[in-house]
Amino acid sequence: MPEDRSKIKTVTLVAKGKVIDNMTYSLYGTPCENVVGRNCCYFPSGVQQMFPDDKELQDLKIESYIGTPLMHPNGEPLGLIVLMNESKIQHAGAIELALSSIAERISHELIAVVTVAT
């Protein structure tokens, strides 16, 4: 996560089955703001209305959102994993369990990459 904790940069971004350019965006007013360094969040429907200032949700016509934090073993937030859909995300409990189980592994991979790069 960048030093400015009010923003986040994507590492991999896929929309509608295509990898798209990474971007940096403000967490303020986004569902991601509720995830980074906290807990898994699930918004089954109406996420655009709940976060009206999140332009990307509007542009992508997102209806539902589920995200889980990526954490460093020392408790520092590293980022998050997010799944969004134009309709209700089905089987959210199973998806949350899967995201949580892979979040630790992804966190370790990110730490390894950053350690090697520095």
N, C-alpha and C positions, 0 to 999 in steps of 0.2 A: 504494500500500500504506500502511496506517496506520503511525504512528510506532511503535506496539507491534508489533514484528515477530513476535510469537508468535500474532497473530491476523490474519485477513484478512476483508475485506468483499466480498461478491459485487457485481458491477456489472450483470450480467444472469444470471438463473438460470431455466433451463427444465427442467422435469421432466415426463416422459411427454407431451411435446408442448405443454405449457402453461407460459406465463411465470408464475412465482410470485414472491412477495415476496423481495427481497434480504435477506441476513442477514450477520451477522458471526459468525465461528466461530474457535475455537482450532485452530491447525495441529497441535498436539501429538497424537501418536497417530493421525494421518490420513495417507493416501497423499500428500496435498498437501504435507505437511511435507518430503517427499523431492524435490519439484519446485521450489518457490519458490527462485529464485536459483541453481538447480543445472542439471539436465538433464531431458530427457524421461524419464518413467517409464511403464512398461507392466506391468500386472499382469493376465495373461490370464484367470486364474480364481482363485477363493478369496480375493478381496480382503477380504471380511468377516472371514474367519478370520485373515488376516494383520494386520488392524487391528481387533481386537475392541472397542476403546474408542471407535471411531467410530460413534456412534449413528445418524447419517444413513445410513451404508452399510447398517446393519441395517434401518432404517425403510423405505428405498427398495428393499431386497432386491437390492443391487448385487453382481454377480458379477465384473465386470471393469472396469478403470480404465486410462485413458491420459491423461496430462497433460504439458504443456510450459510452461516458464517464459516470462514476458514480462519483458524486460529494457530498462532505460534504456540509451542509448548509452554512458553513463559507467560502466556495469557494475552499477548499483543494481537490485535486483529491484523490479518493478512489480506483479507478480501472476502469474497463470497461466491457462491455458485447459485445461479438463478435459472429457473425455467419459467417461461411465459407462454401463454397460449391465447388464441383469438376466441376460444370457447372455454368452458369450465374444464380445469385439469381433473381428469378422472383418477381415482385411486390415490388421492393425495397422501394418505397415511403410508402407503407402500413407497411412494416417491420420497417422502420425507425420511423414511427409514433408510432408503438407498442413498440419498444425498448425504445424510449424516454419517453413514458408514464409509463413504468414499472421501468425505471432507478431510478426515485426518490424513489419509494417504496423499491427497492432493497438496495439503499444507506442507507435508514433509518434502514433496517434490519441489514445491516453490522455494522452500528454504534452501534445498540443495542447489537449485539453479542460481539463486541470488548469491549464495556462498561462493560458488565457482566463478561467477561473473565479477565478484569484487576482489 
